Amino acid sequence: MKTAIVTGSAGFIGFHVARRWLEEGWRVVGIDNFSEYYDPQLKRDRAAILARFPNYLEIEGCIETPGLLRVAFVDHQPTHVIHLAAQAGVRFSIEEPQTYLTSNVQGTFELLEAARAYPGAHLLLASTSSIYGANDRMPYSEVDKADTQMSFYAATKKATEAMAHSYAHLYGLPVTMFRFFTVYGPWGRPDMALFKFVKAMLSGAPIDVYNNGEMRRDFTFVDDLVEAVWRLSAIRPEIGDSRGDFDSLSPVAPYRIVNIGKAQPDTLGEFIAQIEQSLGIEAQKNMMPMQPGDVPATWSNTRLLEALTRYKATTGLNFGIPEFVRWYRDYFGR
Ligand SMILES: NC(=O)c1ccc[n+]([C@@H]2O[C@H](COP(=O)([O-])OP(=O)(O)OC[C@H]3O[C@@H](n4cnc5c(N)ncnc54)[C@H](O)[C@@H]3O)[C@@H](O)[C@H]2O)c1
């Protein structure tokens, strides 16, 4: 039976990814430290669903702990490693930069060291659209220069991209680096807008609307993202296997960066209108300025994703937001 290690398996995306791999009949080894960045009970509840699969094994621990990942590689001989554990969140990285350094940079270093010692697995690593920072050429393309990160979160993710490239080059490790664009859906993150807005609106509280609702985000439904990750996991980057001038494949390493987004941004105003419709509640809006570290717009160019996988994300807010609301009401009994 094929084995995948999924780091961050109790997290929003890690849970959906691990569940898909289990449903496909794989053995999955999940690793998570159940950090208290947001309510760990939500993470425990996701992990409990994974634990119902007989082929699921969980390791509770911090990925930056020296040797933890190395032992997991030796014990479980993964063919694929999907690395999603990280300290996420743009705003929190202004308050607590240290945890980003530890989880994202040190944690990814430990993962690369484990892969160097026990090579063979395809490494699939999560980066972010925040990498594009102050780029104003839209849609964002993987082959564009991306050197103007505006938050420390994005800076640590950019560091992991460079670190992984060097290991791919030096040790021939196949690496697919994902740049995810604002992911949402059932079991989502309490620090993200959709969760916060639904929670506030159901309790009659106002919502904070940044940049007067004029921000644009390439909102990507989690099932679309999982499908893209699943298909990309079957495509190991190989030097020379470029799909064209839009391919980010490195000339010196089996390393490729791929945007995963819907390629069709919506404004925050449209996003809120869809939540209002799904809940049947009109939001009380606190209009706020733009937050430090935030970018006014994100928009993915997904030509590379489509060329590699023949897949295009299509789920719109009119399906995705009601799906989230259904889950939220069911989970919290509201
Ligand atoms: N959700 C999005 O919109 C989005 C967008 C771009 C990139 N990403 C990236 O995707 C990945 C998954 O994000 P998510 O939204 O599921 O976030 P999440 O916070 O729900 O999941 C991350 C998980 O990693 C775990 N974790 C954190 N630090 C750890 C450590 N040091 N050791 C072990 N486990 C640790 C957390 O407990 C959590 O369960 C992250 O790398 C994130 O940066 C997410």
The ligand as an SDF file (V2000), in Angstrom:
LIG
                    3D

 44 48  0  0  0  0  0  0  0  0999 V2000
   -5.8560   28.5690    3.9490 N   0  0  0  0  0  0  0  0  0  0  0  0
   -5.3290   29.3710    3.0090 C   0  0  0  0  0  0  0  0  0  0  0  0
   -6.0300   30.2050    2.4230 O   0  0  0  0  0  0  0  0  0  0  0  0
   -3.8720   29.2710    2.6420 C   0  0  0  0  0  0  0  0  0  0  0  0
   -3.3980   30.1220    1.6290 C   0  0  0  0  0  0  0  0  0  0  0  0
   -2.0580   30.0470    1.2660 C   0  0  0  0  0  0  0  0  0  0  0  0
   -1.2240   29.1250    1.8660 C   0  0  0  0  0  0  0  0  0  0  0  0
   -1.7000   28.3210    2.8550 N   0  0  0  0  0  0  0  0  0  0  0  0
   -0.7630   27.3730    3.4550 C   0  0  0  0  0  0  0  0  0  0  0  0
   -1.3730   26.0880    3.4600 O   0  0  0  0  0  0  0  0  0  0  0  0
   -0.9400   25.3440    4.6010 C   0  0  0  0  0  0  0  0  0  0  0  0
   -2.1410   24.8680    5.3990 C   0  0  0  0  0  0  0  0  0  0  0  0
   -2.8850   26.0030    5.8420 O   0  0  0  0  0  0  0  0  0  0  0  0
   -4.2700   25.8930    6.6100 P   0  0  0  0  0  0  0  0  0  0  0  0
   -5.1310   26.9730    6.1130 O   0  0  0  0  0  0  0  0  0  0  0  0
   -4.7460   24.4840    6.5870 O   0  0  0  0  0  0  0  0  0  0  0  0
   -3.8050   26.3000    8.0920 O   0  0  0  0  0  0  0  0  0  0  0  0
   -4.0510   25.5790    9.5090 P   0  0  0  0  0  0  0  0  0  0  0  0
   -3.4950   26.4930   10.5370 O   0  0  0  0  0  0  0  0  0  0  0  0
   -5.4850   25.1970    9.6250 O   0  0  0  0  0  0  0  0  0  0  0  0
   -3.1940   24.2630    9.3960 O   0  0  0  0  0  0  0  0  0  0  0  0
   -1.8330   24.1820    9.7520 C   0  0  0  0  0  0  0  0  0  0  0  0
   -1.6810   23.0070   10.7180 C   0  0  0  0  0  0  0  0  0  0  0  0
   -0.2940   22.8760   10.9950 O   0  0  0  0  0  0  0  0  0  0  0  0
   -0.1330   22.6460   12.3900 C   0  0  0  0  0  0  0  0  0  0  0  0
    1.1740   23.1680   12.7720 N   0  0  0  0  0  0  0  0  0  0  0  0
    1.5500   24.4770   12.8360 C   0  0  0  0  0  0  0  0  0  0  0  0
    2.8230   24.5620   13.2230 N   0  0  0  0  0  0  0  0  0  0  0  0
    3.2740   23.2980   13.4060 C   0  0  0  0  0  0  0  0  0  0  0  0
    4.5080   22.7470   13.8130 C   0  0  0  0  0  0  0  0  0  0  0  0
    5.5430   23.5290   14.1080 N   0  0  0  0  0  0  0  0  0  0  0  0
    4.6160   21.3940   13.9070 N   0  0  0  0  0  0  0  0  0  0  0  0
    3.5590   20.5920   13.6230 C   0  0  0  0  0  0  0  0  0  0  0  0
    2.3580   21.0650   13.2370 N   0  0  0  0  0  0  0  0  0  0  0  0
    2.2240   22.4010   13.1180 C   0  0  0  0  0  0  0  0  0  0  0  0
   -1.2760   23.3940   13.0610 C   0  0  0  0  0  0  0  0  0  0  0  0
   -1.6040   22.8540   14.3380 O   0  0  0  0  0  0  0  0  0  0  0  0
   -2.4010   23.2320   12.0470 C   0  0  0  0  0  0  0  0  0  0  0  0
   -3.2260   22.1220   12.3630 O   0  0  0  0  0  0  0  0  0  0  0  0
   -0.0090   26.2660    5.3730 C   0  0  0  0  0  0  0  0  0  0  0  0
    1.3150   25.9820    4.9900 O   0  0  0  0  0  0  0  0  0  0  0  0
   -0.4080   27.6450    4.9040 C   0  0  0  0  0  0  0  0  0  0  0  0
    0.6480   28.5630    5.0240 O   0  0  0  0  0  0  0  0  0  0  0  0
   -3.0070   28.3720    3.2500 C   0  0  0  0  0  0  0  0  0  0  0  0
  1  2  1  0
  2  3  2  0
  2  4  1  0
  4  5  1  0
  4 44  2  0
  5  6  2  0
  6  7  1  0
  7  8  2  0
  8  9  1  0
  8 44  1  0
  9 10  1  0
  9 42  1  0
 10 11  1  0
 11 12  1  0
 11 40  1  0
 12 13  1  0
 13 14  1  0
 14 15  2  0
 14 16  1  0
 14 17  1  0
 17 18  1  0
 18 19  2  0
 18 20  1  0
 18 21  1  0
 21 22  1  0
 22 23  1  0
 23 24  1  0
 23 38  1  0
 24 25  1  0
 25 26  1  0
 25 36  1  0
 26 27  1  0
 26 35  1  0
 27 28  2  0
 28 29  1  0
 29 30  1  0
 29 35  2  0
 30 31  1  0
 30 32  2  0
 32 33  1  0
 33 34  2  0
 34 35  1  0
 36 37  1  0
 36 38  1  0
 38 39  1  0
 40 41  1  0
 40 42  1  0
 42 43  1  0
M  CHG  2   8   1  16  -1
M  END
$$$$
